[in-house]
Structures are given as structure tokens and as C-alpha cells.
Amino acid sequence: MTSFDSTPQLNVWRMLLALAVVFVMLATTGWTAVRNQRGAATPLAASLSAWERGHIDGLRLPDPDSAPAGLTRFFASLDAHQRTRLASRYPLAVGNMNGAPVKLRYRANRIALDQARKVELKRTHDKRLSERGQHNAARRMHRYEDLMAKERRILAFDPMGTGRVAEVFGDLGKAERVSVVVPGVDTDVLNFQRTNRMYSAPVGMAKSLHQAEQWASPGTRTAVIAWADYTAPSGLGMDAATGVRAEEGAVRLNDLVRALPGRSQVALYCHSYGSVVCGVAAHSLPSRVSDITVAGSPGMRAEKASQLDTYAQVWAMRDSDDWIQDVPHLEFGGLGHGADPVSAAFGARVLSSQGAEGHGGYFEPGTESLRNFAQIGIGAYRAVRCAHEDDVCQKGLPGTAEAGRA
């Protein structure tokens, strides 16, 4: 699920209440409760620690936090058997290592998913757990089984907490253009894909976008990443009202983009709280990011698009039925997320979202919003449709008449 709530009026009141509670908590306890959430070693941390002590045929393994380019050179120096051994020994480390070959990451994450599946299988029979705990373990076990399917390409996986995961649609290694879907609150391993309202979950969003891009330009090699590889806020509360989770997510998003193979241009599609993540990340993203598109945004932690300090084109859209228009677009003392990205004062290029319904409908097939996403993803700027008849959202874009006169 990628929305705060489905009831507009309740949502607004909850937001206001959450802001009030946050003010009280910050006044009495400061940021301690937010900052001090690190506990014991996680499975991923344990795998990284083992990697740091490891060797391959007598050679010490490089620092897993090394620059992606250095790690890419290291893996390139190994033969196929050596790479396979590392993926088998340190599956979580390799599966989440920026700079490791993407196909090796897919293989490592399948191993890590199987290990996590076995843990949850044991938990389903653990009498120390409540009936609800056993039920949740079974749900996670089945989700891991789904993600292990042969045709799936899992680029990142971490079973800790509510879980993080990223999946690729298309050939990432050969893609000319890469799109990254950044979802919002209540995104975790269980909500990564859905049967009902499938296009409101990251997998449905990414699949739909990839199919639309292929239809729009069959000759363009595209790949789409469903990127739920950050710890999103759970429900409406302090985390959703502040930028703390967005700051953490922005670092991870920047690391992802900088480690993508090849020289493909990258477009970001940031939904709901995901637009906060993209707003925080914008100034540090590499120049290969050509477009940042937000939909159903509560704000980007900025008052104007120019304050994002990015060379990327900034696009925004919001459906007329989206309840998020009723959420106060403000920022005070770290609370709230700033100006409305579809407002004229913000200065984004405002796109049509005709056909989309509600907060989770932007990636539904047949909608103008999805069509616009696909045109941006393949770089066909002249084919986008603006929210207003004056076509101002196309002004000065590459490949347009306005750009030619600039």
C-alpha cells in the first residue's frame, strides 16, 4: 500500500493530530527516540561482517563500502566460479552490493531469499509465537517463495524488520533508459506486490510502466526498477510527518543510481512519500538522472523546484480525486514537506493525470498519467500532455520547438 489512508477527511485530521503529537514529543524528548533505533546485528550486517573477514583463493576481499567502480573492477577480475562462490558464501552482502554484477546480485538474492524462507518456515511452527505471529511468518514465507521464482530479478533484499526489496523488469545491463519507481508509506516486503489494487503496489507500478514504455517505443531498450529498498514510514505518524525516513532513503537512492551499469539515462517516478525521498535526494543525484516525476506528492521538502538544485527536469501531477490535496502543504520546524509541487509557484512542469482515480491510480493502464510516465521514460518529451491547455509544461524541453529557439 502506498497511501497514507483511503479516507480523505480522516487522513487530514490524522495529519494534524500527528503534527501536534510530534511537536510535543520533540519538545520533551528531542530527536532521541527517532535517532536511537539501531538494535542488534541484522542478517545483512552479519553477512557484511563475514565478507570483511573473508578471502577468495588467498586474496582478501575488498571493503564492501568501496566505490561501486572499484567493486566492479574486483568482480571483473574473478572468474565465473569464484563469483558464484562469493554469492553462495555471502548472499546478503553480494545481493545488496552496489558495484557487483547485476546477474550475480540476482543469484545471491535468490539464495538469501531461500535462507529467509527457511527461517520463516520454522517460525510458523514456533509455539513461543502467538497465532498472529505464526500467521505473519507464513505470509512472509510465501512472499519469499514468490520472489524466488526463476523469472524474477531481485536487485536488493533485506529481511530485517518489515523488509526491503528491489526488483528489475527488463534487461538492466543492456538498457538505454532506466526508470526507478520510488513508492511511499506502508511499503514493505508484504506490500511489495498486491493482488487487489495491484497497480498501487511497487511491482504493479513497475510492471505497468515497463509495458507502457515498450508499447510507446518498442525499439528502445528499457528497464524499470520497483525500488522498495528503503525503510518507508509505517502509517501516519512522526515518520510520515518528518523527513527522517526520506533522508535515509535519499542516501540509498543516490547509491543505487550511481551504481547502475552502463551509461543509461535515468528517470525517477516518486509516488506519495516517495516524492519526499526524491526531493531530499535531488541535489546529490548524478547527471545521468534526466527526470524526476512526482505524483500524489505531500511535498518535496522545498518551496520551489529551483531549490532542489538538480539538472533533472522536475515534473508533477495530481489527480482531482486524490485526497492528498487536502493535506496541509507546509514545513515548520522539520514537520511537513513544503510547498505543493503542482502549484504554479513551485515551478514544476505539471502533467495531465486524466483517467487516474484516487491516490493509488496513477499507474493504471489506460490513464493519461501512465502514458505521460512512459513518454518521459523513453525521452519523448514532445508527446507528453500537460495539465493545462497552454502546453507550458513542454516549454524549453529537449527536442521541442521552444528548446530550439532557446
TORGU-228292 format. One line per 2 residues: their letters; for each residue x, y, z of C-alpha. Coordinates in steps of 0.05 Angstrom, whole numbers, plus 5000, padded with zeros to 4 digits. Example, Ala and Ser with C-alpha at 12.3 -4.5 7.8 and 13.67 -1.06 7.14 Angstrom:
TORGU-228292
AS> 5246/4910/5156 | 5273/4979/5143
end
This chain:
TORGU-228292
MT> 5000/5000/5000 | 5028/5068/4981
SF> 4979/5117/5010 | 4970/5146/5080
DS> 4897/5126/5085 | 4837/5118/5039
TP> 4791/5166/5075 | 4806/5239/5059
QL> 4774/5272/5119 | 4803/5222/5168
NV> 4870/5230/5135 | 4873/5305/5144
WR> 4853/5301/5217 | 4905/5247/5229
ML> 4958/5290/5196 | 4941/5349/5240
LA> 4940/5305/5302 | 5006/5274/5283
LA> 5038/5342/5275 | 5013/5362/5344
VV> 5039/5298/5376 | 5106/5307/5342
FV> 5113/5378/5369 | 5101/5352/5440
ML> 5150/5294/5431 | 5204/5337/5403
AT> 5195/5388/5458 | 5200/5336/5513
TG> 5248/5283/5486 | 5283/5315/5426
WT> 5305/5271/5369 | 5330/5214/5414
AV> 5270/5169/5401 | 5279/5178/5326
RN> 5354/5171/5322 | 5366/5113/5370
QR> 5331/5056/5334 | 5391/5013/5318
GA> 5390/4946/5353 | 5430/4882/5349
AT> 5467/4859/5287 | 5420/4845/5228
PL> 5427/4787/5179 | 5454/4836/5127
AA> 5504/4865/5177 | 5526/4795/5195
SL> 5537/4777/5122 | 5576/4842/5110
SA> 5618/4828/5172 | 5634/4758/5147
WE> 5653/4787/5079 | 5701/4836/5112
RG> 5738/4778/5144 | 5735/4735/5082
HI> 5783/4714/5027 | 5777/4684/4958
DG> 5835/4638/4938 | 5881/4672/4987
LR> 5862/4743/4967 | 5829/4788/5017
LP> 5760/4815/4997 | 5753/4890/4986
DP> 5716/4937/5033 | 5641/4928/5016
DS> 5632/5003/5024 | 5684/5017/4969
AP> 5663/5059/4910 | 5620/5018/4861
AG> 5671/5026/4806 | 5724/4993/4849
LT> 5679/4936/4867 | 5661/4927/4794
RF> 5735/4921/4777 | 5744/4870/4833
FA> 5688/4825/4808 | 5712/4832/4736
SL> 5780/4805/4759 | 5747/4740/4782
DA> 5726/4680/4741 | 5654/4655/4740
HQ> 5667/4601/4791 | 5698/4650/4841
RT> 5639/4698/4833 | 5590/4641/4845
RL> 5627/4620/4908 | 5623/4690/4936
AS> 5548/4694/4922 | 5538/4628/4958
RY> 5581/4646/5018 | 5557/4717/5028
PL> 5489/4721/4994 | 5461/4782/5030
AV> 5527/4820/5024 | 5534/4807/4949
GN> 5459/4814/4936 | 5460/4885/4963
MN> 5529/4906/4940 | 5530/4966/4893
GA> 5582/4950/4841 | 5571/4875/4839
PV> 5546/4849/4771 | 5471/4853/4769
KL> 5462/4780/4748 | 5506/4758/4806
RY> 5462/4800/4853 | 5401/4765/4826
RA> 5432/4698/4841 | 5456/4718/4910
NR> 5388/4746/4929 | 5353/4682/4908
IA> 5399/4645/4957 | 5385/4697/5011
LD> 5311/4692/5000 | 5313/4617/5007
QA> 5351/4624/5073 | 5300/4675/5098
RK> 5243/4629/5075 | 5270/4572/5117
VE> 5274/4618/5178 | 5201/4638/5170
LK> 5181/4565/5159 | 5209/4548/5227
RT> 5173/4608/5257 | 5106/4583/5231
HD> 5113/4524/5280 | 5145/4563/5337
KR> 5099/4554/5397 | 5130/4615/5431
LS> 5097/4659/5378 | 5025/4680/5382
ER> 4976/4655/5330 | 4982/4722/5295
GQ> 5058/4717/5297 | 5056/4649/5264
HN> 5007/4675/5212 | 5053/4734/5195
AA> 5112/4686/5190 | 5072/4644/5140
RR> 5056/4706/5099 | 5129/4726/5096
MH> 5149/4655/5077 | 5101/4655/5019
RY> 5124/4724/4996 | 5196/4700/4996
ED> 5174/4639/4954 | 5141/4686/4905
LM> 5204/4729/4899 | 5247/4667/4888
AK> 5211/4650/4823 | 5261/4636/4767
ER> 5239/4694/4722 | 5244/4747/4777
RI> 5305/4793/4782 | 5314/4815/4854
LA> 5366/4870/4856 | 5365/4881/4932
FD> 5336/4844/4991 | 5339/4853/5067
PM> 5293/4811/5112 | 5304/4854/5174
GT> 5244/4889/5204 | 5188/4899/5154
GR> 5236/4882/5098 | 5267/4918/5039
VA> 5268/4894/4967 | 5280/4919/4896
EV> 5262/4883/4832 | 5281/4895/4759
FG> 5236/4889/4698 | 5275/4886/4633
DL> 5349/4878/4620 | 5384/4926/4666
GK> 5453/4912/4637 | 5433/4929/4566
AE> 5381/4984/4579 | 5388/5050/4543
RV> 5339/5082/4592 | 5324/5062/4664
SV> 5263/5082/4704 | 5260/5077/4780
VV> 5194/5074/4817 | 5200/5102/4888
PG> 5138/5085/4929 | 5110/5116/4993
VD> 5087/5098/5063 | 5069/5028/5085
TD> 5115/4998/5033 | 5148/4934/5057
VL> 5162/4863/5035 | 5090/4841/5045
NF> 5061/4901/5008 | 5113/4899/4953
QR> 5061/4867/4907 | 4986/4861/4913
TN> 4930/4821/4880 | 4876/4872/4894
RM> 4893/4943/4872 | 4956/4914/4841
YS> 4977/4980/4808 | 4981/5015/4876
AP> 5040/4970/4897 | 5112/4975/4872
VG> 5112/4912/4830 | 5047/4931/4795
MA> 5071/5002/4784 | 5137/4980/4754
KS> 5107/4925/4710 | 5055/4973/4684
LH> 5106/5027/4669 | 5153/4978/4634
QA> 5097/4952/4589 | 5076/5024/4573
EQ> 5147/5043/4554 | 5154/4982/4510
WA> 5089/4998/4475 | 5108/5071/4466
SP> 5177/5054/4436 | 5188/4980/4420
GT> 5258/4995/4394 | 5283/5028/4458
RT> 5317/4982/4508 | 5285/5000/4575
AV> 5287/4973/4646 | 5244/4992/4705
IA> 5263/4982/4778 | 5210/4973/4832
WA> 5252/5005/4887 | 5226/4990/4957
DY> 5297/4988/4984 | 5288/5040/5038
TA> 5251/5037/5104 | 5186/5074/5089
PS> 5143/5104/5144 | 5092/5057/5172
GL> 5024/5090/5174 | 5012/5162/5191
GM> 5054/5189/5248 | 5121/5220/5264
DA> 5160/5186/5208 | 5108/5206/5156
AT> 5105/5278/5181 | 5181/5288/5180
GV> 5238/5277/5131 | 5277/5228/5174
RA> 5259/5167/5132 | 5267/5208/5069
EE> 5338/5228/5088 | 5357/5155/5099
GA> 5322/5135/5035 | 5355/5190/4995
VR> 5424/5163/5011 | 5404/5094/4988
LN> 5371/5121/4925 | 5433/5160/4907
DL> 5476/5098/4918 | 5431/5058/4873
VR> 5432/5107/4815 | 5507/5117/4818
AL> 5519/5042/4816 | 5473/5026/4757
PG> 5512/4993/4700 | 5526/5028/4634
RS> 5511/5099/4617 | 5435/5097/4612
QV> 5395/5158/4628 | 5352/5150/4690
AL> 5282/5176/4706 | 5252/5174/4776
YC> 5178/5165/4789 | 5163/5184/4860
HS> 5095/5169/4890 | 5067/5198/4955
YG> 5121/5198/5009 | 5169/5173/4956
SV> 5168/5244/4928 | 5196/5268/4994
VC> 5253/5218/4985 | 5266/5243/4914
GV> 5263/5315/4937 | 5315/5304/4990
AA> 5359/5264/4942 | 5353/5312/4884
HS> 5414/5356/4897 | 5462/5297/4903
LP> 5437/5255/4844 | 5486/5246/4786
SR> 5475/5280/4719 | 5450/5215/4688
VS> 5384/5228/4724 | 5346/5266/4670
DI> 5276/5269/4701 | 5243/5269/4769
TV> 5168/5259/4765 | 5124/5263/4827
AG> 5052/5240/4834 | 5005/5250/4893
SP> 5060/5287/4929 | 5055/5316/5000
GM> 5116/5359/4982 | 5189/5353/4965
RA> 5220/5389/5024 | 5227/5452/4983
EK> 5186/5514/4967 | 5207/5518/4894
AS> 5232/5468/4843 | 5294/5510/4834
QL> 5313/5497/4907 | 5321/5423/4892
DT> 5386/5442/4858 | 5383/5390/4804
YA> 5395/5390/4729 | 5338/5339/4721
QV> 5271/5361/4693 | 5220/5364/4751
WA> 5150/5341/4733 | 5088/5337/4778
MR> 5017/5311/4773 | 4958/5302/4819
DS> 4890/5272/4804 | 4830/5314/4823
DD> 4805/5257/4867 | 4870/5249/4905
WI> 4858/5262/4979 | 4929/5287/4988
QD> 4908/5355/4961 | 4874/5365/5029
VP> 4938/5353/5069 | 4970/5419/5090
HL> 5029/5434/5045 | 5075/5467/5095
EF> 5140/5457/5132 | 5155/5483/5201
GG> 5210/5460/5248 | 5222/5398/5207
LG> 5149/5379/5204 | 5111/5375/5139
HG> 5142/5372/5070 | 5136/5441/5040
AD> 5101/5471/4981 | 5052/5435/4935
PV> 5091/5411/4874 | 5032/5421/4827
SA> 5023/5494/4848 | 5044/5547/4798
AF> 5090/5579/4849 | 5130/5515/4857
GA> 5152/5515/4784 | 5149/5442/4765
RV> 5124/5420/4696 | 5052/5399/4712
LS> 5026/5338/4674 | 4957/5313/4659
SQ> 4934/5253/4701 | 4867/5245/4666
GA> 4836/5177/4679 | 4873/5164/4743
EG> 4828/5155/4803 | 4848/5169/4875
HG> 4916/5168/4907 | 4937/5099/4882
GY> 4913/5103/4810 | 4970/5137/4772
FE> 5000/5073/4743 | 4934/5043/4720
PG> 4936/5022/4646 | 4897/5068/4601
TE> 4908/5130/4643 | 4939/5195/4617
SL> 4985/5193/4678 | 5016/5126/4657
RN> 5021/5149/4585 | 5059/5211/4608
FA> 5105/5169/4652 | 5122/5125/4593
QI> 5137/5183/4546 | 5184/5214/4597
GI> 5216/5146/4608 | 5235/5140/4535
GA> 5253/5213/4528 | 5194/5231/4481
YR> 5181/5299/4514 | 5141/5326/4455
AV> 5090/5271/4466 | 5073/5288/4539
RC> 5007/5321/4554 | 5005/5379/4602
AH> 4953/5390/4656 | 4935/5457/4624
ED> 4918/5473/4552 | 4975/5523/4543
DV> 5026/5466/4540 | 5071/5505/4586
CQ> 5099/5440/4615 | 5135/5428/4548
KG> 5168/5496/4545 | 5244/5493/4534
LP> 5248/5417/4535 | 5300/5380/4493
GT> 5271/5363/4425 | 5216/5416/4427
AE> 5210/5479/4385 | 5218/5522/4447
AG> 5284/5488/4462 | 5307/5500/4391
RA> 5295/5575/4399 | 5329/5578/4467
end
